[in-house]
């Protein structure tokens, strides 16, 4: 299974909304890849900015895949990849 960048952003929005009590539509996400820091992101919610590391992104993906697809997965099963955009490959 492969999640597109849009699905990864949706996963982060839903995960952040669950944790903050906000609506997913009130959350903005920007994902990045850098040679030094790897996969990271920044989340804007309720007027505040929060920095995400790769493990935070994977945690959101784990929750999303379980809630949306009913698939239980673990961090070892998820690989973030960069081609034209950031995607997540999930080994089942």
Contact map, one row per residue, 1 for C-alpha under 8 A:
11100000000000000000000000000000000000000000000000000000000000000000000000000000000000001111
11110000000000000000000000000000000000000000000000000000000000000000000000000000000000111100
11111111000000000000000000000000000000000000000000000000000000000000000000000000000000111100
01111111000000000000000000000000000000000000000000000000000000000000000000000000000011110000
00111111100000000000000000000000000000000000000000000000000000000000000000000000000011110000
00111111110000000000000000000000000000000000000000000000000000000000000000000000000000000000
00111111111000000000000000000000000000000000000000000000000000000000000000000000000000000000
00111111111100000000000000000000000000000000000000000000100110000000000000000000000000110000
00001111111110000000000000001110000000000000000000000000000000000000000000000000000000000000
00000111111111000000000100000000000000000000000000000000000000000000000000000000000000000000
00000011111111100000000000000000000000000000000000000000000110110000000000000000000000000000
00000001111111110000000000001000000000000000000000000000100110000000000000000000000000000000
00000000111111111000000110111000000000000000000000000000000000000000000000000000000000000000
00000000011111111100000100000000000000000000000000000000000100010000000000000000000000000000
00000000001111111110000000000000000000000000000000000000000100110000000000000000000000000000
00000000000111111111010100100000000000000000000000000000000000000000000000000000000000000000
00000000000011111111111100100000000000000000000000000000000000000000000000000000000000000000
00000000000001111111110000000000000000000000000000000000000000000000000000000000000000000000
00000000000000111111100000000000000000000000000000000000000000000000000000000000000000000000
00000000000000011111110000000000000000000000000000000000000000000000000000000000000000000000
00000000000000001111111000000000000000000000000000000000000000000000000000000000000000000000
00000000000000011101111101100000000000000000110000000000000000000000000000000000000000000000
00000000000000001000111111100000000000000000000000000000000000000000000000000000000000000000
00000000010011011000011111100000000000000000000000000000000000000000000000000000000000000000
00000000000010000000001111110000000000000000000000000000000000000000000000000000000000000000
00000000000000000000011111110000000000000000110000000000000000000000000000000000000000000000
00000000000010011000011111111000000000000011110000000000000000000000000000000000000000000000
00000000000010000000000011111100000000000011100000000000000000000000000000000000000000000000
00000000100110000000000000111110000000001111000000000000000000000000000000000000000000000000
00000000100000000000000000011111000000001110000000000000000000000000000000000000000000000000
00000000100000000000000000001111100000111100000000000000000000000000000000000000000001000000
00000000000000000000000000000111110000111000000000000000000000000000000000000000000000000000
00000000000000000000000000000011111011110000000000000000000000000000000000000000010000000000
00000000000000000000000000000001111111110000000000000000000000000000000000000000000000000000
00000000000000000000000000000000111111000000000000000000000000000000000000000000000000000000
00000000000000000000000000000000011111000000000000000000000000000000000000000000000000000000
00000000000000000000000000000000111111110000000000000000000000000000000000000000000000000000
00000000000000000000000000000000111111110000000000000100000000000000000000000000000000000000
00000000000000000000000000000011110011111000000000001100000000000000000000000001000000000000
00000000000000000000000000000011110011111100000000111100100000000000000000000000000000000000
00000000000000000000000000001111000000111110000000111000100000000000000000000000000000000000
00000000000000000000000000001110000000011111000011110000000000000000000000000000000000000000
00000000000000000000000000111100000000001111100011110000000000000000000000000000000000000000
00000000000000000000000000111000000000000111111111000000000000000000000000000000000000000000
00000000000000000000010001110000000000000011111110000000000000000000000000000000000000000000
00000000000000000000010001100000000000000001111100000000000000000000000000000000000000000000
00000000000000000000000000000000000000000001111110000000000000000000000000000000000000000000
00000000000000000000000000000000000000000001111111000000000000000000000000000000000000000000
00000000000000000000000000000000000000000111101111100000000000000000000000000000000000000000
00000000000000000000000000000000000000000111000111110000000000000000000000000000000000000000
00000000000000000000000000000000000000011110000011111000000000000000000000000000000000000000
00000000000000000000000000000000000000011110000001111111100000000000000000000000000000000000
00000000000000000000000000000000000000111000000000111111100000000000000000000000000000000000
00000000000000000000000000000000000001110000000000011111110000000000000000000000000000000000
00000000000000000000000000000000000000000000000000011111111000000000000000000000000000000000
00000000000000000000000000000000000000000000000000011111111100000000000000000000000000000000
00000001000100000000000000000000000000011000000000011111111110000000000000000000000000000000
00000000000000000000000000000000000000000000000000000111111111000000000000100100000000000000
00000000000000000000000000000000000000000000000000000011111111100000000000100000000000000000
00000001001101100000000000000000000000000000000000000001111111110000000000000000000000000000
00000001001100000000000000000000000000000000000000000000111111111000000000000000000000000000
00000000000000000000000000000000000000000000000000000000011111111100000111100000000000000000
00000000001000100000000000000000000000000000000000000000001111111110000000000000000000000000
00000000001001100000000000000000000000000000000000000000000111111111100000000000000000000000
00000000000000000000000000000000000000000000000000000000000011111111111110000000000000000000
00000000000000000000000000000000000000000000000000000000000001111111111110000000000000000000
00000000000000000000000000000000000000000000000000000000000000111111111000000000000000000000
00000000000000000000000000000000000000000000000000000000000000011111110000000000000000000000
00000000000000000000000000000000000000000000000000000000000000011111111000000000000000000000
00000000000000000000000000000000000000000000000000000000000000001111111100000000000000000000
00000000000000000000000000000000000000000000000000000000000000001110111110000000000000000000
00000000000000000000000000000000000000000000000000000000000001001100011111000000000000000000
00000000000000000000000000000000000000000000000000000000000001001100001111101100000000000101
00000000000000000000000000000000000000000000000000000000000001000000000111111100000000000000
00000000000000000000000000000000000000000000000000000000011001000000000011111100000000000000
00000000000000000000000000000000000000000000000000000000000000000000000001111110000000000000
00000000000000000000000000000000000000000000000000000000000000000000000011111110000000000111
00000000000000000000000000000000000000000000000000000000010000000000000011111111000000011110
00000000000000000000000000000000000000000000000000000000000000000000000000011111100000011100
00000000000000000000000000000000000000100000000000000000000000000000000000000111110001111000
00000000000000000000000000000000000000000000000000000000000000000000000000000011111001111000
00000000000000000000000000000000100000000000000000000000000000000000000000000001111111100000
00000000000000000000000000000000000000000000000000000000000000000000000000000000111111100000
00000000000000000000000000000000000000000000000000000000000000000000000000000000011111000000
00011000000000000000000000000000000000000000000000000000000000000000000000000000011111100000
00011000000000000000000000000010000000000000000000000000000000000000000000000001111111110000
01111001000000000000000000000000000000000000000000000000000000000000000000000001111011111000
01111001000000000000000000000000000000000000000000000000000000000000000000000111100001111100
11100000000000000000000000000000000000000000000000000000000000000000000000000111100000111110
11100000000000000000000000000000000000000000000000000000000000000000000010001110000000011111
10000000000000000000000000000000000000000000000000000000000000000000000000001100000000001111
10000000000000000000000000000000000000000000000000000000000000000000000010001000000000000111
